[in-house]
Each structure stands twice: as structure tokens, then as C-alpha cells.
Amino acid sequence: VAATRGSATGGSGAAVIVHATAQGAAAKPGQLDRAPFACASPVPAERTLAALVPRYKHQQTGLFFVTFTNKDRLDFGLTWAYQLCRLGLPHYAIGAMDRETLQAGAERGVPMFQMGEHDLGATDFGWNTPRFKLMGQDKVQLLIDILRLNATAVLCDADAVFVNSPLPFFARYPEADLLVPTDFTALGAMDGGLEELSVSYHVMNIGVVFARPVVLPFAVAWNEFLKAHPERWDQVVFNEMIKQGYSAQSAILNDPALAARRLWRSQSPKFPPIVVGVLPIALFCSGHTWSVSKLPERAKLAPIVYHTAFVFAGGSGKRHRMREHKVWYDTPDYYAPANGEIGFLTLDDAEPPAELLRPPAGGGDGSGIDGLSVAWHFALVHWQLARVRSGMLLARALQRRFVIPRLVCGFDRWWASHKGIIPNSATLLPIHDCPMDHIFNIYAIPPAWLPKEAGFLANPRLPVSTCASSAAVPYSNYASATAMLAELSTPELERVAVLEVSNIGDVFSALLASDDNKLAELARQFQNLAGKWVGEWCCSYVPPRTPGDVAYDFFFDIEGHRDRANNVRSGPWQPRLGGSRLELRDCSFSGVRNQTAECNMRAPNSRPQGK
């Protein structure tokens, strides 16, 4: 079933294909809104893994899908279950890490069971914390428990959702015992098969683990090591153990037939040999390979899994990223106006000017690859931020919810220094349909101001009546903010669900200059709040002990404003490193790939310094 209104993938342009399965069929549109998890009902009263695995595992293949969550991430677990039901795959259960989650899931008709020997609480674990590492032990024990019940486990993190059925893919590799995706970001297998053996050298990501019962001895050895070394991260230990002594060349020599299938045999004195493969990043996608480098679209493949790794802004960013791809589960009221709003407001599809999409003249300044520069990236993004700022304020003034337009980023975002893309990644610049979390601190935006995601109006779950009730209006050269609002809030337009505004102007300055105190106060309130809603780009190569990040500025074009570091900005806006006054144009780049930077702040009288 392909979505018929807009792109089903949010940004990739390729429709999501839903495969029917041997047990159950894909849900009909609207059916899941009435009973989102009905595919697994009725749920047995006994909430134990031992009761659920025999009941729900796929009878032909023995596959059993499982994830785990606590109260803080219950909505991730529900989304994960919703997608399996949408695909006609009722072969799942969710492990509850606290009693409140156990009860809340069961009340929604989700097969739930209590899991974990550690009391980890109902709040976010935080990455790499002691609680996070104990959670890893509980996860591996869960894998052991499923394998002991003679099921083939498909163990997932709750933020790794299925968008198409994996059954046809798994059926292609009956000899595989253990299949795991990877954090590889270069151009991987584009033919729909497993990754090449060389990719196994890269980090295997255990956000999805396909494991047959024969993997049990390995899982036991894995868990024993974690218990003996509680300070270790389960994923790092997994990679060390499964790849101990691994060599792609040896794998080819030892078993060429297996290697031809892109599989290899892991051998260790701690467990019997098992056949291992790396799931393709164009099908089992991370937040980078689908949202940024867009490998499914480039390979003309329908993705199977979307795991929101390589995502910023924490859980809020993950939720929004899944909404951008139309795979997040929201109740029907999400698609209706709320909190006294009368509808939605969107902008025309105008792309940034051509001169902003092209590399800057002169070959760049060395801060980016291929003649690009950090300053070019910020000029491109800031042009769009001015439109978003106006759209958010106009929507608020008209009592509508803003739908953020599709964004274009000049550079990728990462956690370390780079020249525009993650080193050796397959990203193409500029990045069209750039994720919102690359630019915005989504967690910092109050619910009353949070825009709907790009592509919201093309979501198949949006009521048809909403799409049918729309009007396009041009933004004129209004005499005042009062006149602007009067023209855009006529009785006829107020009856319209979706108002599309073209050629939007500077609404912020218009409201701030208004004689209407309420409108001027709205602009001042926005200025006080919104500076922290935008994030930062990371990171430029810089000298030691110099911050390499550069913050976005929602008010870059407003003379005399204070930036996030509370510095007064005047004159043409320039990227500044960290919270300092050191501008990136004060740095020069040399050496291999221009990765050596020298920075010297200019004299105070050579440019405005602020107060």
C-alpha cells in the first residue's frame, strides 16, 4: 500500500511499501485509529515472557519481535507496536521496566511482560550512565530468555521501528544465525543484500538483533562478561566478542561459499561458531542513512527499519524525526487543531535563492569541503530561519499552528570536527529535507509553540477534510501589523483549516513596531524565548582548547540584538566559535585536508565587539 498524498517517507520521495505476511494482513487506513494494537488481541492474562512467546511467535519462522521500555519512553514502545500491527505482524511483546508501564501498556491491549532484574526506575536512563549499562545487562538477559524458549528473536531498541516487513529479507538468509545493523555511514550495499564483509570492521549497532536459538551460548557468554564488568557498555562488548580475531580476508579463504553470501563465521573458545552478517544500512536505516544521506531513495529501496540513532535533541528529536518520516504513532487528536487554535498555517514551497544553494565564489575559506564554507552554511540556514520566525509569529497571532517548511542544510551536523560531512560518509550537499533537529533544540520549544513537522499536511492519517479546506494568500506590503492580521483573519479565511502564506515578510519587526501593545508584547515575548529554541552546528576544526561549535541565531538580521551568549550583535552577522567573540573568519586553515586551524582575534577597532 503506497501513500497517495505526498511522500510517504517524509523527505526521501520514495513511497513506503507494506508487505503482506503469511500470518495477518496489513491494516486498512483508519482501522488502527480505532484499535491501534488490536492485531495482538486478545492478550492473555498471564504477563510473562514464557506465556507470550509461544502464543505470538510466527508459526512458520519462529520469529518473535520484542522491545522494552519504561514510563519515560512508553510512547516509543507504542509506536513500535503500532508499526508492527500496521504491517500485519502480531508476533510481538514489550518488556516493561516498571510496573506503571506494565499496566499502561496492558490497558491499551499491548502484550506486556515484566522484565529486568535491576530496579532502573521510570525516568530516562541517560546515555552511558550506570543505569544505562545495567539496562544493557537486562537487554542481553531478555535475549537469552527468548532463545531459551526456542524462538528466533528480533530484539529491538524502542526507537528502532519497522516501516516495512522484514520477513522477506530474513527469509533470504536461512543460514544466518545472527544479523545486526551497523553505524557505517559511507555508501553501503545498494543492491538490497547484506553489507560486504569489510563493513564488519565498523561498529555493529545492537539496536536491532536478529538471533536464532543457536546464538544462545554466545548470548550467555556476553551476559556473563557484562555482569563481571558492569562498567562496560553492552554494544562495545558485543563487537569485541563477536569479531574476536575477525578478518574479512580469512573469512573469504575459510569459507568462500559463505563469504559470497556476505556472511562469515564467528569463532571463539567461549561459544560455538555462529554465522554472522551485517544488515544493510539502506534497509535497516539509522537516523543518518535515511534522513541525511538518504540511501533508501538513492538505492530505490523501501526501508525496513528506522532506528533513530544519529539524532539530536534527545527523545524530543527522535519523536520529531519519526514524525518527519510519518512513522510515529500519534492519536487522532494530533491531526486536529488544539488549544483554541482554528487551524494550521504553512508557507509556500519557496526554496532558498539560487545564490545561497551554490558554493560561494572564490572557492571557500578552507572551513569546508569542495569550496564550501561554514559561513555559507549559516547564510543558507539563516535565510530559512527568518521565514520560520515569521511563520511561527504569524500563526500565533492568527491562532493557528505553524507547519514548518522543508529545510535545506548546507552542512551535516556531528559530534566532532568535520568539513561539512561526517568523514567518509555518503552525504550529498546541500542536504534537502534536512531534519529539524539539526537546527532546532526541539526539547526547548514549549508545546504551545512547537511547529508541526515538515510533511504534516501530506500524512495519510490527516483527515481528508483538513486538506480539502485550504486557501493560499500572498503576504502583502501591509501598512501595519494590525492591517496584516485583519486581512488574514477575515471570516472567510477563519473557516479555512489550512492557510498557506506566500512571500512572507518580516512579521517579527512588524509586530514589534505595532501600536497594538498586545502584538508588540507577543514579539518581545518571542524574542525572550526563541533564542534558545535554535541549536548549534558542530563543529569546525579549531586550535586546542577552542570551542568548535557555532550557534544559530534566530535574530541574526536584527541590528543590536543579543545572541545566545548575551553578546550584542551589530553589522553583518559572522559565525562565532562557542560563546566567545572569536569569529570563524579570524581562523585560517592549512595542512592535510585543511584540518589545521590557526585563529587570531582581530583588534577591537577592526569590527564591532558589542558590550
C-alpha positions as semicolon CSV with decimal commas, in nm:
position;residue;x (nm);y (nm);z (nm)
1;V;0,000;0,000;0,000
2;A;0,167;0,321;-0,106
3;A;0,072;0,655;0,045
4;T;-0,107;0,863;-0,216
5;R;-0,078;1,212;-0,066
6;G;0,278;1,338;-0,086
7;S;0,585;1,142;0,004
8;A;0,522;0,854;0,241
9;T;0,874;0,884;0,374
10;G;0,858;1,249;0,469
11;G;1,165;1,355;0,281
12;S;1,302;1,077;0,068
13;G;1,039;1,093;-0,201
14;A;1,001;0,714;-0,214
15;A;0,676;0,555;-0,103
16;V;0,672;0,316;0,189
17;I;0,576;-0,030;0,065
18;V;0,382;-0,250;0,305
19;H;0,436;-0,623;0,256
20;A;0,163;-0,869;0,349
21;T;0,273;-1,158;0,568
22;A;0,189;-1,523;0,599
23;Q;0,004;-1,456;0,924
24;G;-0,207;-1,144;0,905
25;A;-0,253;-0,866;0,654
26;A;-0,161;-0,501;0,655
27;A;-0,414;-0,288;0,839
28;K;-0,663;-0,079;0,643
29;P;-0,644;0,301;0,670
30;G;-0,826;0,424;0,979
31;Q;-0,863;0,076;1,126
32;L;-0,573;0,122;1,366
33;D;-0,702;0,457;1,489
34;R;-0,995;0,272;1,643
35;A;-0,782;-0,005;1,793
36;P;-0,412;0,073;1,741
37;F;-0,282;-0,256;1,884
38;A;-0,573;-0,487;1,807
39;C;-0,357;-0,713;1,593
40;A;-0,223;-0,878;1,910
41;S;-0,554;-0,909;2,095
42;P;-0,686;-1,073;2,299
43;V;-0,389;-1,056;2,532
44;P;-0,352;-1,343;2,779
45;A;-0,394;-1,260;3,146
46;E;-0,054;-1,406;3,231
47;R;0,201;-1,129;3,169
48;T;0,514;-1,336;3,138
49;L;0,753;-1,394;2,853
50;A;0,703;-1,769;2,889
51;A;0,331;-1,724;2,817
52;L;0,368;-1,470;2,536
53;V;0,642;-1,624;2,320
54;P;0,457;-1,950;2,234
55;R;0,137;-1,756;2,173
56;Y;0,271;-1,482;1,949
57;K;0,578;-1,612;1,770
58;H;0,546;-1,656;1,394
59;Q;0,449;-2,020;1,346
60;Q;0,635;-2,073;1,017
61;T;0,959;-1,896;1,103
62;G;0,963;-1,888;1,483
63;L;1,025;-1,512;1,472
64;F;0,936;-1,318;1,784
65;F;0,967;-0,938;1,789
66;V;1,043;-0,778;2,123
67;T;1,139;-0,442;2,266
68;F;1,143;-0,293;2,615
69;T;1,065;0,044;2,767
70;N;0,984;0,234;3,080
71;K;0,734;0,509;3,156
72;D;0,958;0,781;3,012
73;R;0,970;0,611;2,670
74;L;0,635;0,431;2,667
75;D;0,528;0,630;2,360
76;F;0,827;0,484;2,174
77;G;0,712;0,133;2,265
78;L;0,358;0,210;2,150
79;T;0,487;0,346;1,819
80;W;0,698;0,034;1,773
81;A;0,390;-0,186;1,837
82;Y;0,168;0,028;1,614
83;Q;0,401;-0,016;1,318
84;L;0,409;-0,394;1,358
85;C;0,028;-0,401;1,370
86;R;0,015;-0,177;1,063
87;L;0,229;-0,434;0,882
88;G;0,015;-0,726;0,992
89;L;0,284;-0,865;1,224
90;P;0,120;-0,951;1,559
91;H;0,422;-1,155;1,667
92;Y;0,548;-0,925;1,939
93;A;0,554;-0,827;2,304
94;I;0,701;-0,540;2,504
95;G;0,904;-0,573;2,821
96;A;0,803;-0,325;3,092
97;M;1,085;-0,200;3,310
98;D;0,848;-0,061;3,574
99;R;0,500;-0,155;3,698
100;E;0,332;0,161;3,573
101;T;0,444;0,084;3,219
102;L;0,328;-0,276;3,252
103;Q;-0,021;-0,160;3,346
104;A;-0,040;0,127;3,095
105;G;0,060;-0,098;2,804
106;A;-0,177;-0,376;2,905
107;E;-0,468;-0,130;2,926
108;R;-0,403;-0,043;2,560
109;G;-0,415;-0,407;2,453
110;V;-0,039;-0,446;2,414
111;P;0,116;-0,783;2,507
112;M;0,334;-0,680;2,803
113;F;0,560;-0,862;3,045
114;Q;0,769;-0,755;3,342
115;M;1,141;-0,768;3,267
116;G;1,474;-0,681;3,421
117;E;1,639;-0,784;3,744
118;H;1,750;-0,427;3,817
119;D;1,525;-0,152;3,953
120;L;1,609;0,117;3,698
121;G;1,315;0,350;3,758
122;A;1,072;0,516;3,521
123;T;1,284;0,811;3,406
124;D;1,529;0,846;3,118
125;F;1,845;0,641;3,171
126;G;2,084;0,888;3,011
127;W;2,347;0,757;2,772
128;N;2,647;0,577;2,922
129;T;2,531;0,621;3,282
130;P;2,547;0,334;3,536
131;R;2,170;0,282;3,488
132;F;2,220;0,272;3,112
133;K;2,478;-0,003;3,148
134;L;2,257;-0,205;3,384
135;M;1,980;-0,172;3,127
136;G;2,222;-0,332;2,880
137;Q;2,255;-0,634;3,108
138;D;1,876;-0,665;3,127
139;K;1,855;-0,641;2,748
140;V;2,101;-0,926;2,697
141;Q;1,919;-1,136;2,958
142;L;1,598;-1,076;2,764
143;L;1,766;-1,212;2,451
144;I;1,875;-1,520;2,647
145;D;1,524;-1,578;2,779
146;I;1,372;-1,569;2,430
147;L;1,632;-1,801;2,280
148;R;1,575;-2,049;2,563
149;L;1,208;-2,056;2,460
150;N;1,324;-2,179;2,116
151;A;1,220;-1,867;1,930
152;T;1,417;-1,662;1,682
153;A;1,450;-1,323;1,847
154;V;1,419;-0,990;1,672
155;L;1,527;-0,777;1,966
156;C;1,495;-0,402;1,915
157;D;1,552;-0,082;2,100
158;A;1,219;0,100;2,128
159;D;1,340;0,375;1,893
160;A;1,401;0,122;1,613
161;V;1,067;0,083;1,437
162;F;0,970;-0,136;1,143
163;V;0,833;0,056;0,847
164;N;0,816;-0,248;0,618
165;S;0,805;-0,619;0,691
166;P;1,148;-0,777;0,743
167;L;1,017;-1,130;0,681
168;P;1,108;-1,145;0,308
169;F;1,460;-1,019;0,384
170;F;1,524;-1,260;0,671
171;A;1,392;-1,549;0,459
172;R;1,672;-1,486;0,207
173;Y;1,936;-1,589;0,461
174;P;1,832;-1,920;0,621
175;E;2,196;-1,999;0,700
176;A;2,243;-1,677;0,903
177;D;2,239;-1,716;1,282
178;L;2,300;-1,356;1,385
179;L;2,225;-1,040;1,185
180;V;2,292;-0,691;1,320
181;P;2,297;-0,345;1,156
182;T;2,591;-0,105;1,163
183;D;2,681;0,257;1,231
184;F;2,862;0,266;0,895
185;T;2,776;0,593;0,716
186;A;2,957;0,555;0,383
187;L;2,792;0,422;0,068
188;G;2,698;0,070;0,175
189;A;2,527;-0,216;-0,011
190;M;2,281;-0,059;-0,255
191;D;2,152;-0,385;-0,405
192;G;1,926;-0,485;-0,116
193;G;2,162;-0,753;0,016
194;L;2,376;-0,776;0,327
195;E;2,673;-0,543;0,366
196;E;3,010;-0,653;0,231
197;L;3,241;-0,834;0,473
198;S;3,464;-0,527;0,503
199;V;3,181;-0,336;0,671
200;S;3,204;-0,577;0,964
201;Y;3,513;-0,389;1,079
202;H;3,287;-0,095;1,160
203;V;3,071;-0,068;1,472
204;M;2,779;-0,310;1,472
205;N;2,479;-0,142;1,634
206;I;2,271;-0,370;1,857
207;G;1,960;-0,153;1,827
208;V;1,827;-0,444;1,619
209;V;1,942;-0,802;1,678
210;F;1,817;-1,098;1,472
211;A;1,926;-1,414;1,656
212;R;1,834;-1,778;1,611
213;P;1,833;-2,015;1,913
214;V;2,184;-2,138;1,819
215;V;2,314;-1,797;1,932
216;L;2,225;-1,879;2,296
217;P;2,580;-1,978;2,407
218;F;2,718;-1,652;2,272
219;A;2,445;-1,451;2,448
220;V;2,520;-1,628;2,776
221;A;2,894;-1,553;2,742
222;W;2,813;-1,193;2,655
223;N;2,596;-1,151;2,963
224;E;2,846;-1,318;3,194
225;F;3,113;-1,074;3,081
226;L;2,882;-0,774;3,139
227;K;2,799;-0,890;3,491
228;A;3,166;-0,933;3,568
229;H;3,243;-0,588;3,419
230;P;2,939;-0,366;3,497
231;E;3,126;-0,055;3,384
232;R;3,133;-0,178;3,021
233;W;2,880;-0,086;2,752
234;D;2,696;-0,389;2,612
235;Q;2,742;-0,277;2,250
236;V;3,119;-0,237;2,279
237;V;3,148;-0,578;2,442
238;F;2,929;-0,733;2,171
239;N;3,160;-0,601;1,900
240;E;3,472;-0,719;2,080
241;M;3,339;-1,069;2,136
242;I;3,169;-1,138;1,805
243;K;3,462;-1,003;1,600
244;Q;3,743;-1,151;1,804
245;G;4,013;-1,244;1,554
246;Y;3,790;-1,140;1,261
247;S;3,948;-1,085;0,921
248;A;3,748;-1,039;0,603
249;Q;4,029;-1,197;0,403
250;S;4,039;-1,502;0,631
251;A;3,660;-1,532;0,614
252;I;3,679;-1,549;0,235
253;L;3,957;-1,808;0,240
254;N;3,799;-2,026;0,509
255;D;3,450;-2,041;0,359
256;P;3,420;-1,881;0,015
257;A;3,063;-2,000;-0,035
258;L;2,953;-1,833;0,287
259;A;3,153;-1,521;0,210
260;A;2,988;-1,499;-0,132
261;R;2,664;-1,458;0,059
262;R;2,830;-1,180;0,264
263;L;2,826;-1,395;0,575
264;W;3,110;-1,506;0,800
265;R;3,162;-1,743;1,087
266;S;3,242;-1,603;1,431
267;Q;3,461;-1,840;1,630
268;S;3,571;-1,823;1,989
269;P;3,667;-2,066;2,266
270;K;3,383;-1,911;2,467
271;F;3,098;-2,020;2,236
272;P;3,035;-2,250;1,937
273;P;3,072;-2,100;1,587
274;I;2,782;-1,888;1,462
275;V;2,716;-1,740;1,117
276;V;2,709;-1,360;1,124
277;G;2,609;-1,090;0,878
278;V;2,570;-0,712;0,878
279;L;2,226;-0,580;0,785
280;P;2,233;-0,323;0,501
281;I;2,221;0,042;0,601
282;A;1,996;0,127;0,305
283;L;1,725;-0,101;0,451
284;F;1,798;-0,113;0,823
285;C;1,848;0,260;0,848
286;S;1,989;0,491;1,110
287;G;1,882;0,849;1,152
288;H;2,172;0,938;0,926
289;T;2,136;0,691;0,642
290;W;1,765;0,762;0,588
291;S;1,725;1,126;0,690
292;V;2,060;1,275;0,585
293;S;2,239;1,066;0,322
294;K;1,901;0,929;0,204
295;L;2,033;0,590;0,098
296;P;1,693;0,419;0,051
297;E;1,592;0,682;-0,202
298;R;1,926;0,669;-0,381
299;A;1,915;0,288;-0,393
300;K;1,545;0,290;-0,490
301;L;1,471;0,060;-0,194
302;A;1,189;0,062;0,059
303;P;1,345;0,087;0,407
304;I;1,265;-0,185;0,659
305;V;1,378;-0,034;0,990
306;Y;1,424;0,323;1,105
307;H;1,649;0,342;1,411
308;T;1,680;0,699;1,536
309;A;2,050;0,692;1,612
310;F;2,249;0,992;1,484
311;V;1,969;1,221;1,604
312;F;1,999;1,538;1,811
313;A;1,775;1,698;2,078
314;G;1,734;1,376;2,277
315;G;1,399;1,198;2,289
316;S;1,222;1,507;2,153
317;G;1,442;1,497;1,846
318;K;1,376;1,126;1,794
319;R;1,000;1,176;1,817
320;H;1,007;1,463;1,572
321;R;1,236;1,276;1,333
322;M;0,990;0,983;1,319
323;R;0,707;1,228;1,258
324;E;0,901;1,374;0,967
325;H;0,907;1,025;0,815
326;K;0,541;0,961;0,909
327;V;0,621;0,656;1,121
328;W;0,545;0,797;1,467
329;Y;0,221;0,693;1,637
330;D;0,006;0,991;1,735
331;T;-0,354;0,971;1,846
332;P;-0,607;1,125;1,603
333;D;-0,629;1,449;1,803
334;Y;-0,270;1,531;1,698
335;Y;-0,402;1,593;1,346
336;A;-0,670;1,840;1,460
337;P;-0,636;2,200;1,585
338;A;-0,596;2,220;1,962
339;N;-0,578;2,470;2,249
340;G;-0,820;2,716;2,091
341;E;-0,646;2,715;1,755
342;I;-0,864;2,744;1,446
343;G;-0,637;2,559;1,203
344;F;-0,288;2,544;1,058
345;L;-0,058;2,788;0,882
346;T;0,206;2,689;0,630
347;L;0,436;2,871;0,392
348;D;0,483;2,833;0,020
349;D;0,745;2,585;-0,102
350;A;0,993;2,856;-0,198
351;E;1,349;2,726;-0,189
352;P;1,635;2,950;-0,079
353;P;1,768;3,175;-0,357
354;A;1,992;3,002;-0,608
355;E;2,295;3,201;-0,494
356;L;2,255;3,054;-0,144
357;L;2,231;2,698;-0,275
358;R;2,551;2,733;-0,478
359;P;2,904;2,722;-0,333
360;P;3,034;3,071;-0,254
361;A;3,251;3,241;-0,514
362;G;3,623;3,221;-0,455
363;G;3,646;2,857;-0,352
364;G;3,553;2,897;0,012
365;D;3,777;2,978;0,308
366;G;3,907;2,631;0,389
367;S;3,647;2,563;0,658
368;G;3,451;2,327;0,432
369;I;3,495;2,077;0,151
370;D;3,462;2,140;-0,222
371;G;3,474;2,517;-0,198
372;L;3,202;2,535;0,067
373;S;3,233;2,718;0,397
374;V;3,076;2,736;0,740
375;A;2,972;3,095;0,666
376;W;2,786;2,974;0,354
377;H;2,604;2,710;0,560
378;F;2,490;2,972;0,811
379;A;2,378;3,217;0,542
380;L;2,167;2,938;0,389
381;V;2,013;2,829;0,720
382;H;1,956;3,181;0,850
383;W;1,762;3,278;0,537
384;Q;1,523;2,997;0,628
385;L;1,518;3,085;0,999
386;A;1,387;3,430;0,908
387;R;1,094;3,264;0,731
388;V;1,032;3,023;1,018
389;R;1,042;3,311;1,268
390;S;0,779;3,500;1,069
391;G;0,567;3,190;1,019
392;M;0,565;3,098;1,388
393;L;0,469;3,450;1,493
394;L;0,203;3,493;1,227
395;A;0,049;3,157;1,312
396;R;0,041;3,250;1,680
397;A;-0,121;3,586;1,610
398;L;-0,384;3,419;1,389
399;Q;-0,449;3,140;1,643
400;R;-0,314;2,873;1,413
401;R;-0,046;2,604;1,444
402;F;0,258;2,656;1,228
403;V;0,371;2,377;0,996
404;I;0,746;2,410;0,948
405;P;0,859;2,411;0,584
406;R;1,107;2,163;0,445
407;L;1,456;2,275;0,538
408;V;1,785;2,275;0,349
409;C;2,117;2,247;0,536
410;G;2,446;2,337;0,379
411;F;2,644;2,111;0,614
412;D;2,576;1,797;0,812
413;R;2,584;1,806;1,193
414;W;2,801;1,576;1,402
415;W;2,962;1,548;1,745
416;A;3,317;1,620;1,628
417;S;3,510;1,835;1,383
418;H;3,436;1,795;1,013
419;K;3,435;1,985;0,686
420;G;3,066;1,958;0,604
421;I;3,001;1,585;0,616
422;I;3,088;1,308;0,861
423;P;3,427;1,192;0,733
424;N;3,387;0,930;0,456
425;S;3,007;0,940;0,478
426;A;2,780;0,928;0,174
427;T;2,611;1,263;0,240
428;L;2,540;1,488;-0,057
429;L;2,550;1,864;0,000
430;P;2,339;2,062;0,039
431;I;2,105;1,841;0,241
432;H;1,749;1,881;0,120
433;D;1,470;1,784;0,363
434;C;1,718;1,847;0,642
435;P;1,592;1,719;0,979
436;M;1,459;1,989;1,210
437;D;1,674;1,862;1,498
438;H;1,987;1,956;1,303
439;I;1,895;2,321;1,357
440;F;1,648;2,339;1,648
441;N;1,661;2,238;2,014
442;I;1,322;2,074;1,982
443;Y;1,308;1,986;2,352
444;A;1,334;2,359;2,439
445;I;1,031;2,470;2,235
446;P;0,718;2,491;2,456
447;P;0,428;2,272;2,339
448;A;0,218;2,579;2,259
449;W;0,484;2,698;2,011
450;L;0,614;2,368;1,873
451;P;0,551;2,355;1,496
452;K;0,408;2,055;1,322
453;E;0,668;1,866;1,124
454;A;0,750;1,923;0,760
455;G;0,525;1,692;0,558
456;F;0,250;1,702;0,822
457;L;-0,007;1,804;0,562
458;A;0,088;1,503;0,345
459;N;0,045;1,250;0,625
460;P;-0,209;0,982;0,522
461;R;-0,358;0,997;0,873
462;L;-0,454;1,363;0,833
463;P;-0,831;1,393;0,782
464;V;-0,921;1,446;0,417
465;S;-1,150;1,730;0,524
466;T;-0,847;1,922;0,656
467;C;-0,664;1,902;0,324
468;A;-0,978;1,997;0,136
469;S;-1,023;2,315;0,339
470;S;-0,732;2,536;0,241
471;A;-0,656;2,877;0,098
472;A;-0,341;3,035;-0,043
473;V;-0,284;3,404;0,026
474;P;0,007;3,634;-0,062
475;Y;0,181;3,836;0,207
476;S;0,138;4,198;0,103
477;N;0,318;4,518;0,192
478;Y;0,090;4,593;0,485
479;A;0,069;4,939;0,636
480;S;0,076;4,794;0,987
481;A;0,064;4,469;1,181
482;T;-0,300;4,539;1,260
483;A;-0,381;4,568;0,891
484;M;-0,188;4,246;0,822
485;L;-0,388;4,048;1,075
486;A;-0,717;4,199;0,965
487;E;-0,658;4,091;0,605
488;L;-0,550;3,739;0,704
489;S;-0,831;3,676;0,953
490;T;-1,144;3,757;0,758
491;P;-1,449;3,540;0,839
492;E;-1,394;3,352;0,515
493;L;-1,030;3,273;0,594
494;E;-1,104;3,182;0,955
495;R;-1,325;2,900;0,826
496;V;-1,029;2,754;0,635
497;A;-0,837;2,472;0,804
498;V;-0,505;2,534;0,626
499;L;-0,382;2,883;0,539
500;E;-0,081;2,893;0,306
501;V;0,107;3,223;0,301
502;S;0,341;3,304;0,013
503;N;0,629;3,554;0,006
504;I;0,612;3,609;0,380
505;G;0,783;3,920;0,510
506;D;0,937;4,022;0,843
507;V;0,648;3,961;1,079
508;F;0,867;3,999;1,387
509;S;0,964;4,359;1,309
510;A;0,608;4,443;1,210
511;L;0,469;4,317;1,541
512;L;0,747;4,479;1,744
513;A;0,672;4,819;1,586
514;S;0,297;4,785;1,629
515;D;0,087;5,042;1,817
516;D;-0,113;4,748;1,949
517;N;0,052;4,666;2,281
518;K;-0,059;4,303;2,268
519;L;0,109;4,249;1,933
520;A;0,429;4,425;2,040
521;E;0,433;4,219;2,359
522;L;0,394;3,899;2,154
523;A;0,708;3,993;1,958
524;R;0,901;4,076;2,276
525;Q;0,790;3,750;2,439
526;F;0,903;3,557;2,133
527;Q;1,242;3,731;2,133
528;N;1,294;3,647;2,500
529;L;1,209;3,280;2,446
530;A;1,306;3,180;2,095
531;G;1,680;3,245;2,108
532;K;1,725;2,916;2,294
533;W;1,499;2,722;2,057
534;V;1,772;2,705;1,793
535;G;2,077;2,487;1,847
536;E;2,430;2,491;1,720
537;W;2,627;2,347;1,436
538;C;2,918;2,121;1,533
539;C;3,197;2,154;1,464
540;S;3,479;2,336;1,289
541;Y;3,843;2,237;1,315
542;V;3,994;2,479;1,568
543;P;4,313;2,516;1,771
544;P;4,336;2,324;2,103
545;R;4,110;2,446;2,386
546;T;3,898;2,647;2,141
547;P;3,529;2,557;2,108
548;G;3,442;2,449;1,756
549;D;3,063;2,486;1,765
550;V;2,874;2,780;1,619
551;A;2,526;2,872;1,745
552;Y;2,240;2,955;1,513
553;D;2,082;3,294;1,565
554;F;1,705;3,338;1,526
555;F;1,755;3,717;1,516
556;F;2,069;3,734;1,303
557;D;1,922;4,016;1,091
558;I;1,806;4,235;1,380
559;E;2,059;4,508;1,443
560;G;2,176;4,541;1,802
561;H;2,018;4,220;1,933
562;R;2,183;3,996;2,191
563;D;2,282;3,649;2,081
564;R;2,264;3,330;2,289
565;A;2,590;3,416;2,460
566;N;2,443;3,758;2,551
567;N;2,678;3,941;2,318
568;V;2,539;4,242;2,133
569;R;2,544;4,183;1,756
570;S;2,583;4,466;1,509
571;G;2,692;4,482;1,148
572;P;2,696;4,182;0,913
573;W;2,647;3,859;1,106
574;Q;2,954;3,635;1,134
575;P;2,984;3,280;1,277
576;R;3,136;3,291;1,627
577;L;3,302;2,995;1,795
578;G;3,133;2,871;2,111
579;G;3,017;3,152;2,337
580;S;3,322;3,361;2,257
581;R;3,367;3,665;2,035
582;L;3,618;3,478;1,820
583;E;3,480;3,477;1,468
584;L;3,549;3,194;1,228
585;R;3,679;3,444;0,973
586;D;3,965;3,504;1,218
587;C;4,085;3,149;1,151
588;S;4,294;3,016;0,864
589;F;4,314;2,650;0,761
590;S;4,609;2,455;0,627
591;G;4,770;2,113;0,633
592;V;4,620;1,780;0,529
593;R;4,258;1,837;0,420
594;N;4,274;2,185;0,577
595;Q;4,238;2,032;0,922
596;T;4,495;2,256;1,094
597;A;4,348;2,584;1,216
598;E;4,512;2,899;1,344
599;C;4,292;3,172;1,490
600;N;4,378;3,529;1,588
601;M;4,109;3,765;1,711
602;R;4,111;4,096;1,532
603;A;4,187;4,421;1,705
604;P;3,887;4,574;1,889
605;N;3,868;4,870;1,648
606;S;3,855;4,646;1,341
607;R;3,496;4,540;1,396
608;P;3,207;4,597;1,635
609;Q;3,261;4,399;1,954
610;G;2,939;4,464;2,142
611;K;2,913;4,532;2,512
